[in-house]
Amino acid sequence: MRYNISKKRSTKAERIVYEILKELHIPFKHRWIINGREVDFLIGKHVIEIDGHKQDSSKNIDLVEQGYTPLHFNNSEIINNRKNIKLCLEQIFSQKEQTQMVTQNMLR
């Protein structure tokens, strides 16, 4: 089951990623539940996790087993390197769109 939960406790890093995704016009869901586990951002089959200290390896395993690709960023990375995070997300998701377009053209 997937459903949205409260966004009131967003961190500074989450607010920055939220702004970046909006600027890049990337459709996303923020603070989403996938199979009982909360994820920071959901973009198609990609999950962006913003980690304070350490990653939850069992959560990663569950996400991968369900067909999701987890992407991890550290709070300080986001806060101190907004420009690089934006470039990274732009490259990941523009490449994804290009791949989808090529695949669609091949199917015609």
N, C-alpha and C positions, 0 to 999 in steps of 0.2 A: 504494500500500500504506500502511496506517495501523497503527501499533503504538506501544505505550507504551515510554518509555525511562526511565532513572534519574531520580529526583526528588531525589537527594541534594544536588545543587548549586543548589537553589532559593534565590533572593534573598529579602531581607526583604520587598520589594514583592510578590513572587510569593506568599509565605506570607500576606500581608495579603489579597490578592485571593482566595486559596484559602479563607481564613476567611470572607470576605464571602459568597462563593458558597455555602458550606455554611450560613451563617446564613440566607440567602435561600431555601434549599432548591432551588437551581438545579442540575440535573444537568449535570456537566461532565467533561471529560477534561483532565488536566494533563500537560504536556510530551508532546505528541502529534506524530507525524510524518505530514505530508500531502504526498504526491508528493515525498518525499525532503527535505522542509524541516520543521524543528522549529518548532512553535508552542507558546506558553506555555499557553494554555487553548483548548479547543474546546467550544463549546456549540451543538449543532445545526449550523447553517451559519454561525455567528458564530465568529470567531477573536479572542481577546484577546491582544494583544502588549504586553509591558511593555518599554519601550525605555529603555536606559541613556543613549544619546546621540543616535543618528540612526536613522531608519527605513530598512528595506531595500526600496526601491521595486520591484525585480524580484520579490521575494517577494510583495509586495502584488499586483502584476499577476498573478502565477501563481495566487494565492488567489482573486482576483476572477474570473479566467477559468474557474476550477473551481467557481464558484458560491458562494464563501464571502464573508462581509462582515467585513473586518478592522476591529477597534477598537483604537486605540492609546492607551496611557496611559504617562506618564513616571514613572520610579521615584520622583522627589521628589514628584510630584503624589499618588501613592498613599500614600507614607509621611507626608506632611504634611497630607493632606486625606482621610483615611479615610472620614469621614462623607459628604463630597461624592461620592466614588467609589461608595460603597454606594448612595446615592440615584440616581446615574446608572445603575448596573447594574440597580437595582430598576425604574426607569422603562423602560429598554430591554426587559427581559425580561418585565415584567408587561404591557407594551403588546403584545409578541409573542404572549403567551398569549391576550390579549383578541382580537387579530386572528384567531388560529387558531380560537377559539370562535365568532366571528361567521361565519367561512368555513364551519365545520362545520355551523352552524345553517342557513346559506343553501343548503347542499347537501341538506338533509333535505326 
